[in-house]
Amino acid sequence: MGSWMIALAAGAFCIGMTEFLPMGLLPDIAHDLDVSIPATGNLVTVYALGVVIGGPLMVALTINRPRKATLLGLMAIFTLGNMLCALAPNYLTLAAARIFTALSHGSFFGIAAVVALYLAPPGQGNRALALMFTGLTMANVLGVPLGTLLGQETSWRIPFWTVSVCGAVALYAIWRFIHDLSAMPRPDIRREMRAVLKPSVLLAMAITAIGFAGVFTIFTYITPILEDMAGLSPRNVSAMLVAMGIAATIGLNIGGKMADWKLLPTIAISLTGMALLGMLFAWSMQFTLAAVLTAFAWGMVSFAVGPGLQTNAMAQAGDSPLMASTVNQSAFNLGNAGGAFLGGAVIHFGFGLPAVALASAAVAVCGALLTVYSMRHYGKKNL
């Protein structure tokens, strides 16, 4: 795809890593800032709210600005925000810095997705999105565990400094490798807002939220599943997370290529595969080898849906995809939060870890059914 794709993937990696970075450092942050662990956990929540609200707001404010300058500005906000997190003297300052950092998240991914589709060779738009999403997936699967390990061995502030340095590198890469985008069509805010409110676009975003809720119902609790049910040691769980990161990367690229061929059918097939593997995982997680193999296959199939979900929202918006692309990032985050909540509720009410996989499967079935509905009513061109 070229160096421009590496620049976008680098930005995606940095921004993806910072969202969940506090999760593995909750005790360290809570002790240092003298607050409770639940309050510290809210640092993830306020970031998600910042993404949901800040993404569309930032796009509206920068809609007439050149795309490259906007991407550079968003990465600058991201880098400065993480520096402020690292320097935060108290909890409220840290929470405010997290919200400030989150302003760059949804808008960066929304604009970067439009840029990726614009720069990609004809017929390879979804493959370009898949490569960009690879940066986000690797951040969740590899970056966050490595950041946690670094913070536990040093200080919780060091990972935020490290992400700031990564942001500066991504900032340079965008400046160096993404060339003039002045020929890109200039969006109109009123037309963009009308596009977002189209029933087909709202349905596409619902599929995104439900689809990724299915992913994160299992993925949020994959560590206790592998430790308590499959019997893996913490070290082997770390190795398995790396393997799942590889599986997700393979799935993203396969899903991107398939979505370039048939968009909505690829989403439906991926969600159906996620449901079937979720049901299999509910049984296989009690057997070590079977659990490992199923988790690898589930990671590959589940993350294959990502590029298609993003493209679907943009395609349904027609010639005004920018706001739809950005708001769809909010849908991804709502799905992440909803999946984590559902999995937690299943565990809280005593249904057990196998039921977490069954809940994920049920959610994926709902997403597949909505996709079939979209194919029948809005997706003739993708059949």
C-alpha positions in Angstrom: 0.0 0.0 0.0 2.9 2.4 0.6 4.4 4.4 3.4 1.3 6.4 3.9 -0.4 3.3 5.1 2.3 2.6 7.7 1.8 6.2 8.9 -1.9 5.7 9.4 -1.4 2.3 11.1 1.2 3.9 13.5 -1.3 6.5 14.5 -4.0 3.8 15.0 -1.6 1.8 17.2 -0.8 4.8 19.4 -4.4 5.9 19.8 -5.7 2.4 20.3 -3.1 1.7 23.0 -3.9 4.7 25.2 -7.6 3.9 25.5 -7.2 0.7 27.7 -3.8 1.5 29.1 -5.1 2.2 32.7 -6.8 -1.2 32.9 -3.7 -3.1 33.8 -2.4 -0.3 36.1 -5.4 0.3 38.3 -3.8 -0.6 41.6 -0.7 1.4 40.9 -2.6 4.5 39.8 -5.1 4.2 42.7 -2.3 3.9 45.3 -0.2 6.7 43.9 -3.1 9.2 43.6 -4.9 7.9 46.8 -8.2 7.0 45.2 -10.3 3.8 45.0 -9.8 1.2 42.3 -13.4 1.7 41.0 -12.7 5.4 40.6 -9.5 4.7 38.8 -11.5 2.3 36.5 -13.6 5.3 35.5 -10.5 6.6 33.7 -11.4 4.2 30.9 -15.1 5.2 31.0 -14.4 8.9 30.8 -12.1 8.3 27.8 -14.9 6.3 26.1 -17.3 9.2 26.7 -14.7 11.6 25.3 -14.5 9.5 22.1 -18.3 9.3 21.7 -18.8 13.0 22.2 -15.5 14.4 21.0 -15.2 12.6 17.7 -18.2 14.3 15.9 -17.4 17.6 17.6 -13.9 17.7 16.4 -14.9 16.7 12.8 -17.5 19.5 12.9 -14.9 22.0 14.0 -12.3 21.0 11.5 -14.5 20.0 8.5 -13.2 22.8 6.3 -9.6 22.3 7.3 -7.1 20.4 5.0 -7.2 16.7 5.9 -3.4 16.3 6.4 -3.3 19.3 8.7 -6.2 18.0 10.6 -4.5 14.6 11.1 -1.4 16.3 12.3 -3.4 18.4 14.7 -5.2 15.4 16.1 -1.9 13.5 16.7 -0.5 16.6 18.4 -3.5 16.7 20.7 -3.0 12.9 21.4 0.7 13.4 22.2 0.2 16.4 24.4 -2.7 14.7 26.2 -0.6 11.7 27.1 2.2 14.0 28.4 -0.4 15.7 30.6 -1.5 12.2 31.9 2.1 11.4 32.7 2.5 14.7 34.6 -0.9 14.7 36.4 -0.5 15.5 40.1 -4.0 14.2 41.1 -6.9 12.2 40.0 -9.1 15.1 38.6 -6.2 16.4 36.5 -5.6 12.9 35.2 -9.3 12.4 34.3 -9.3 15.8 32.5 -6.2 14.9 30.6 -7.8 11.6 29.5 -10.9 13.4 28.2 -8.6 15.9 26.3 -6.7 13.0 24.8 -9.9 11.3 23.8 -10.9 14.2 21.6 -8.4 12.9 19.0 -9.6 9.3 19.0 -12.9 9.1 17.0 -12.0 12.0 14.7 -8.6 10.6 13.8 -10.0 7.2 12.9 -12.9 8.8 11.1 -10.8 11.0 9.0 -8.0 8.4 8.5 -10.6 5.9 7.2 -11.7 8.4 4.6 -8.1 9.2 3.7 -7.2 5.5 3.4 -10.1 4.9 1.0 -9.1 7.9 -1.0 -5.4 6.9 -1.3 -6.0 3.1 -1.8 -5.7 1.7 -5.3 -9.0 1.0 -7.0 -10.8 -2.0 -5.5 -8.5 -2.2 -2.4 -10.2 0.2 -0.1 -11.2 -2.4 2.5 -7.7 -3.9 2.5 -6.4 -0.4 3.3 -8.8 -0.2 6.2 -7.8 -3.6 7.3 -4.1 -2.6 7.5 -5.0 0.5 9.5 -7.2 -1.5 11.9 -4.2 -3.9 12.3 -2.5 -1.1 14.2 -5.6 -0.7 16.5 -5.8 -4.5 17.1 -2.1 -4.9 17.8 -2.5 -2.0 20.3 -5.2 -3.9 22.2 -3.6 -7.3 22.1 0.1 -6.4 22.4 0.5 -2.8 23.3 -1.7 -2.7 26.4 -0.1 -5.8 28.0 3.4 -4.5 27.3 2.4 -1.1 28.7 1.1 -2.8 31.8 4.3 -4.8 32.3 6.4 -1.6 31.8 4.3 0.3 34.3 4.4 -2.5 36.9 8.2 -2.7 36.6 8.7 1.1 36.8 5.9 3.6 37.4 2.4 3.9 35.9 3.6 7.3 34.4 6.3 5.7 32.2 3.8 4.0 29.8 2.1 7.3 29.2 5.5 8.9 28.5 6.2 6.0 26.1 2.9 6.4 24.3 3.7 10.2 24.0 7.0 9.3 22.2 5.1 6.9 20.0 2.6 9.7 19.2 5.5 12.0 18.2 6.9 9.3 15.9 3.4 8.8 14.3 3.1 12.6 13.9 6.4 12.7 12.0 5.4 9.7 9.9 2.1 11.4 8.9 3.9 14.7 8.0 6.6 12.8 6.1 4.7 10.1 4.2 1.2 11.4 3.6 1.4 13.8 0.7 -0.9 16.6 -0.5 -4.6 15.8 0.0 -5.9 19.0 -1.4 -7.7 17.2 -4.3 -10.0 15.4 -1.8 -13.6 16.6 -2.0 -14.5 19.2 0.6 -17.3 18.0 2.8 -20.4 20.1 3.7 -21.4 19.8 7.4 -25.2 19.9 6.7 -25.0 17.2 4.1 -22.8 15.2 6.4 -25.3 15.4 9.2 -28.2 14.5 6.9 -26.2 11.4 5.8 -25.6 10.3 9.4 -29.3 10.4 10.1 -30.3 8.2 7.1 -32.0 4.9 8.3 -29.4 2.9 6.4 -26.5 4.6 8.1 -28.1 4.3 11.6 -28.6 0.6 10.9 -25.0 0.2 9.8 -23.9 1.8 13.1 -26.2 -0.5 15.1 -24.5 -3.5 13.3 -21.1 -2.1 14.3 -22.1 -1.6 18.0 -23.7 -5.1 18.2 -21.0 -6.8 16.2 -18.2 -5.5 18.4 -20.2 -6.0 21.6 -20.0 -9.7 20.6 -16.3 -9.4 20.2 -15.7 -7.7 23.6 -18.1 -9.9 25.5 -15.4 -12.6 25.3 -12.3 -10.6 24.7 -12.7 -8.5 27.9 -12.6 -11.7 30.0 -10.3 -13.8 27.9 -7.6 -13.9 30.6 -9.8 -15.4 33.3 -11.3 -17.8 30.7 -7.8 -19.1 29.7 -6.5 -19.2 33.3 -9.6 -20.5 35.3 -11.2 -22.7 32.6 -8.4 -23.8 30.3 -5.7 -24.0 33.0 -3.1 -21.8 31.4 -0.4 -20.2 33.5 -0.2 -16.3 33.4 2.9 -16.6 31.3 1.1 -18.9 28.8 -1.8 -16.5 28.8 0.5 -13.7 27.7 1.8 -15.9 24.9 -1.8 -16.8 23.9 -2.7 -13.1 23.7 0.2 -12.6 21.3 -1.1 -15.6 19.3 -4.6 -14.0 19.3 -3.0 -10.8 18.1 -1.5 -12.7 15.2 -4.9 -14.4 14.5 -6.7 -11.0 14.6 -4.2 -9.5 12.1 -4.7 -12.5 9.8 -8.5 -12.1 10.2 -8.4 -8.4 9.5 -6.6 -8.8 6.3 -8.8 -11.7 5.1 -11.9 -9.8 6.1 -10.6 -6.7 4.2 -10.0 -8.7 1.0 -13.4 -10.4 1.3 -15.2 -7.1 2.0 -13.7 -5.6 -1.2 -15.4 -8.5 -3.0 -18.8 -8.6 -1.2 -19.3 -6.2 1.7 -22.5 -7.1 3.5 -22.2 -10.8 2.9 -18.7 -10.7 4.5 -20.1 -9.0 7.6 -22.9 -11.6 7.9 -20.5 -14.5 7.4 -18.0 -13.2 9.9 -20.7 -12.6 12.6 -22.2 -16.0 11.9 -18.7 -17.6 12.3 -18.2 -15.6 15.5 -21.5 -17.0 16.9 -20.7 -20.6 15.9 -17.2 -20.4 17.4 -18.6 -18.7 20.6 -20.9 -21.7 21.1 -18.0 -24.1 20.5 -15.8 -22.1 22.9 -18.4 -22.5 25.6 -17.7 -26.2 25.5 -14.0 -26.3 24.5 -12.7 -23.8 27.1 -12.5 -26.5 29.7 -9.9 -28.5 27.6 -6.5 -26.8 27.3 -5.6 -27.7 23.7 -9.2 -27.3 22.4 -9.5 -23.9 24.2 -6.3 -22.6 22.6 -7.3 -23.7 19.1 -10.8 -22.3 19.5 -9.6 -19.0 20.9 -7.2 -18.6 18.0 -9.9 -19.4 15.4 -12.4 -17.1 17.2 -9.9 -14.2 17.2 -9.3 -14.6 13.5 -13.0 -14.8 12.5 -14.2 -12.1 15.0 -11.8 -9.4 14.0 -12.3 -10.1 10.3 -15.6 -8.1 10.6 -13.9 -4.8 11.5 -13.0 -3.3 8.1 -16.4 -4.2 6.7 -18.2 -2.6 9.6 -16.3 0.7 9.0 -16.8 0.6 5.2 -20.5 -0.2 5.5 -21.2 2.9 7.5 -19.3 5.0 5.0 -20.8 3.3 2.0 -24.4 3.8 3.3 -23.6 7.5 3.7 -23.0 7.8 0.0 -20.9 10.9 -1.0 -20.9 12.3 2.5 -18.9 9.6 4.5 -16.8 11.7 6.9 -19.2 12.2 9.8 -20.6 8.7 9.4 -17.0 7.3 9.5 -16.4 9.3 12.7 -19.7 8.5 14.5 -19.1 4.8 13.6 -16.0 5.0 15.8 -18.4 5.9 18.6 -20.4 2.8 17.7 -17.3 0.7 18.0 -16.7 2.1 21.5 -20.3 1.6 22.6 -19.9 -2.0 21.4 -16.7 -2.4 23.4 -18.3 -1.0 26.6 -21.6 -2.9 26.0 -19.7 -6.2 25.5 -17.7 -5.7 28.6 -20.8 -4.9 30.6 -22.7 -8.0 29.3 -19.8 -10.3 30.0 -19.5 -8.8 33.5 -23.2 -9.2 34.2 -23.1 -12.8 33.1 -20.3 -13.5 35.6 -21.9 -11.3 38.3 -25.2 -13.3 38.3 -23.3 -16.6 38.6 -23.8 -18.1 35.2 -20.1 -18.9 34.8 -17.5 -18.3 32.2 -18.9 -20.7 29.6 -22.1 -18.6 29.6 -19.9 -15.5 28.6 -19.1 -17.3 25.3 -22.8 -18.1 24.8 -23.8 -14.5 25.5 -21.2 -13.4 22.9 -22.7 -15.9 20.4 -26.2 -14.6 21.0 -25.1 -11.0 20.4 -23.3 -12.0 17.2 -26.5 -13.8 15.9 -28.4 -10.5 16.5 -25.7 -8.6 14.4 -25.9 -11.2 11.6 -29.7 -10.9 11.5 -29.5 -7.1 11.3 -26.9 -7.5 8.5 -29.2 -9.8 6.5 -32.0 -7.2 7.0 -29.7 -4.5 5.7 -28.8 -6.6 2.7 -32.4 -7.0 1.8 -33.4 -3.3 2.2 -30.2 -1.2 1.6 -27.5 -3.5 0.2 -28.5 -4.5 -3.3 -25.2 -3.3 -4.7 -23.3 -5.5 -2.3 -25.1 -8.8 -3.0 
